[in-house]
Amino acid sequence: MLRNTAEQIRLADPCLVVLIGPAGCGKSTWAADSFRPAQVVSSDRLRAMVGTGERDQRAGTAAFEVLDLVVDHRLRRRLTTVIDSTALEPARRRAYLDAARRRGMPIAAVLFDIPEREVRRRNKGRPDAVPSAVLTSQFRSFEAVRAAIGDEGFDVVVTADDGVVVVPSQFVDAPSAARRQQEDPMTLEFGLQVPRFTWPEGSAEIATTLTAIAGEAEAAGFTSIWLMDHYLQIPQVGREWDEMLEAYTTLGFLAGQTTTARLGTLCTGITYRNVAALGKIVATLDVLSGGRAMAGLGIGWFQREHDVYGWEFPSRSRRYELLEDAVRLLPLLWGKGSPRFEGRTVTVPEAICYPRPLQEHVPILVGGSGERRTLRLVAHYADACNLFGDVATVRHKIDVLHRHCADVGRDPSAVTVTNLTTAQVIAPGGERPADHAGTLEEQIGRYRAYAEVGVQTAIVSLPDVADGGIERFAPVVAAFRA
């Protein structure tokens, strides 16, 4: 559908943008103002590269062969690409549509509906003016485009006057979701994950920095603080030699620096510790924190850590068996009596743990989104799950979890759904350093969308956590406060 709204249209990154209009209507200027130079593939510039200049029509065939090759490679790599050509031929637009569909990318058409008299005036002032007859033919073709473009299959059709901004996919519909949050608020709890400890002040100041972060998080309204359970920094976050604190020692430290936030790992690798000893560790954390411990568990995946520390790294199936033993054994350790436990991988003659946790029931969270085993394990035994992915993926995972709950006769509302994301709040119009960075409005809309599909706790990793990130994110937390 053609949109003439004089508002800025938001396109999902990555996408393919096709500029359509006669020569001299301002396509190249508009593209330069709206996109980075590397994102724009210009037929005129390619004519100059393979011919004698931008108006060398004899080089047109070769130029479009190169253009198609460059566009194909960019779409393969899922890079936002702007095609700056007249695009007046139906066959060429169909080819662009087919290319976008093959790569599963949205495609937008931008029409340059400039008065013919203005285009001809501009053309006369050019040293390499387009012949008048050519412009006449192009305007006739453009009239046909305007009549047919709405039925050609473009995801979005706009005019250049609308203005276009390309944003990460999770932020495309964020403004409307933010308005829904303002008009009809939903509640959502927020947890803070701290995945790294490499800060400019160095190791000697880690304790001071961590104390400040924890205090800021509680003041901002974060209801939980989470650490990764790793002995080496993981490749997704940093370098192997970057600082990585032992998780439960650090949680014990945070227990003394905080008063309200729940404390846990996201998630404890079940292969790293004797399961019964892990129960003792969590119980100790619960006592020293005044009843604020969470037991986050996962099967573990980082084989490099196991190799370095000399731990066995069992098969995936075996690790699942160990995880199931853990979620069955831990409540026994924390409960009354000292019963014997025999699982598939663990045998404990007496499940003894004194002092008991202060909480009557320490919540167990199972991390991971595996539909066949992980979410079924959650439905059987866990109090919470941690899902990751975009809103559509999380919605699907929640549906799978609910089906598992129905299979085992459990009320799905008994399982708290948490979601782990990375986020950074930037000023309106500010540089977007990564896909997770958005304006305050965009972040509110992003988390409203997660709340609408059933997420109850958003666990957030802030890359700028030690550099004002919590203060900038605090209004997002406040927007969902009951």
Secondary structure as the mmCIF struct_conf table of DSSP 4:
data_model
#
loop_
_struct_conf.conf_type_id
_struct_conf.id
_struct_conf.beg_label_comp_id
_struct_conf.beg_label_asym_id
_struct_conf.beg_label_seq_id
_struct_conf.end_label_comp_id
_struct_conf.end_label_asym_id
_struct_conf.end_label_seq_id
STRN STRN1 LEU A 2 ARG A 3
BEND BEND1 ALA A 6 GLU A 7
HELX_LH_PP_P HELX_LH_PP_P1 GLN A 8 GLN A 8
STRN STRN2 ILE A 9 ASP A 13
BEND BEND2 PRO A 14 PRO A 14
STRN STRN3 LEU A 16 ILE A 20
TURN_TY1_P TURN_TY1_P1 ALA A 23 GLY A 24
BEND BEND3 CYS A 25 GLY A 26
HELX_RH_AL_P HELX_RH_AL_P1 LYS A 27 SER A 34
BEND BEND4 PHE A 35 PHE A 35
HELX_RH_3T_P HELX_RH_3T_P1 PRO A 37 GLN A 39
STRN STRN4 VAL A 40 SER A 42
HELX_RH_AL_P HELX_RH_AL_P2 SER A 43 VAL A 50
BEND BEND5 GLY A 51 GLY A 53
TURN_TY1_P TURN_TY1_P2 GLU A 54 ARG A 55
HELX_RH_3T_P HELX_RH_3T_P2 GLN A 57 ALA A 59
HELX_RH_AL_P HELX_RH_AL_P3 GLY A 60 ARG A 76
TURN_TY1_P TURN_TY1_P3 ARG A 77 ARG A 78
STRN STRN5 THR A 81 ASP A 84
BEND BEND6 SER A 85 SER A 85
BEND BEND7 GLU A 89 GLU A 89
HELX_RH_AL_P HELX_RH_AL_P4 PRO A 90 ARG A 102
TURN_TY1_P TURN_TY1_P4 ARG A 103 GLY A 104
STRN STRN6 ILE A 107 LEU A 111
HELX_RH_AL_P HELX_RH_AL_P5 GLU A 116 LYS A 124
TURN_TY1_P TURN_TY1_P5 GLY A 125 GLY A 125
BEND BEND8 ARG A 126 ARG A 126
TURN_TY1_P TURN_TY1_P6 PRO A 127 ASP A 128
HELX_LH_PP_P HELX_LH_PP_P2 ALA A 129 PRO A 131
HELX_RH_AL_P HELX_RH_AL_P6 SER A 132 ALA A 148
HELX_RH_3T_P HELX_RH_3T_P3 ILE A 149 ASP A 151
TURN_TY1_P TURN_TY1_P7 GLU A 152 GLY A 153
BEND BEND9 ASP A 155 ASP A 155
STRN STRN7 VAL A 156 THR A 159
TURN_TY1_P TURN_TY1_P8 ALA A 160 ASP A 162
STRN STRN8 VAL A 164 PRO A 168
HELX_RH_3T_P HELX_RH_3T_P4 SER A 169 PHE A 171
TURN_TY1_P TURN_TY1_P9 VAL A 172 ASP A 173
HELX_RH_AL_P HELX_RH_AL_P7 ALA A 174 GLU A 183
BEND BEND10 ASP A 184 ASP A 184
STRN STRN9 GLU A 189 VAL A 194
TURN_TY1_P TURN_TY1_P10 PRO A 200 GLU A 201
HELX_RH_3T_P HELX_RH_3T_P5 SER A 203 GLU A 205
HELX_RH_AL_P HELX_RH_AL_P8 ILE A 206 ALA A 220
TURN_TY1_P TURN_TY1_P11 GLY A 221 GLY A 221
STRN STRN10 SER A 224 LEU A 227
BEND BEND11 TYR A 231 LEU A 232
TURN_TY1_P TURN_TY1_P12 PRO A 235 VAL A 237
BEND BEND12 GLY A 238 GLY A 238
TURN_TY1_P TURN_TY1_P13 GLU A 240 TRP A 241
BEND BEND13 ASP A 242 ASP A 242
HELX_RH_AL_P HELX_RH_AL_P9 ALA A 247 GLN A 257
BEND BEND14 THR A 259 THR A 260
STRN STRN11 ARG A 262 THR A 265
BEND BEND15 LEU A 266 LEU A 266
STRN STRN12 THR A 268 GLY A 269
TURN_TY1_P TURN_TY1_P14 ILE A 270 THR A 271
BEND BEND16 TYR A 272 ARG A 273
HELX_RH_AL_P HELX_RH_AL_P10 VAL A 275 LEU A 288
TURN_TY1_P TURN_TY1_P15 SER A 289 GLY A 290
BEND BEND17 GLY A 291 GLY A 291
STRN STRN13 ALA A 293 ALA A 293
STRN STRN14 ALA A 295 GLY A 298
HELX_RH_AL_P HELX_RH_AL_P11 GLN A 303 TYR A 309
TURN_TY1_P TURN_TY1_P16 GLY A 310 GLY A 310
HELX_RH_AL_P HELX_RH_AL_P12 ARG A 316 TRP A 334
BEND BEND18 GLY A 335 GLY A 337
STRN STRN15 PHE A 341 GLU A 342
BEND BEND19 ARG A 344 THR A 345
STRN STRN16 THR A 347 VAL A 348
BEND BEND20 PRO A 349 PRO A 349
BEND BEND21 TYR A 354 PRO A 355
HELX_LH_PP_P HELX_LH_PP_P3 ARG A 356 PRO A 357
BEND BEND22 LEU A 358 HIS A 361
STRN STRN17 ILE A 364 GLY A 367
TURN_TY1_P TURN_TY1_P17 GLU A 371 ARG A 373
HELX_RH_AL_P HELX_RH_AL_P13 THR A 374 TYR A 381
BEND BEND23 ASP A 383 ASP A 383
STRN STRN18 ALA A 384 LEU A 387
BEND BEND24 GLY A 389 GLY A 389
HELX_RH_AL_P HELX_RH_AL_P14 VAL A 391 VAL A 408
TURN_TY1_P TURN_TY1_P18 GLY A 409 GLY A 409
HELX_RH_3T_P HELX_RH_3T_P6 PRO A 412 ALA A 414
BEND BEND25 VAL A 415 VAL A 415
STRN STRN19 THR A 416 THR A 422
STRN STRN20 GLN A 424 ILE A 426
TURN_TY1_P TURN_TY1_P19 PRO A 428 GLY A 429
BEND BEND26 ALA A 434 ALA A 434
TURN_TY1_P TURN_TY1_P20 ASP A 435 HIS A 436
STRN STRN21 ALA A 437 THR A 439
HELX_RH_AL_P HELX_RH_AL_P15 LEU A 440 VAL A 453
TURN_TY1_P TURN_TY1_P21 GLY A 454 GLY A 454
STRN STRN22 THR A 457 SER A 461
TURN_TY1_P TURN_TY1_P22 PRO A 463 ASP A 464
HELX_RH_PI_P HELX_RH_PI_P1 VAL A 465 GLY A 469
HELX_RH_AL_P HELX_RH_AL_P16 ILE A 470 ALA A 479
TURN_TY1_P TURN_TY1_P23 PHE A 480 PHE A 480
#
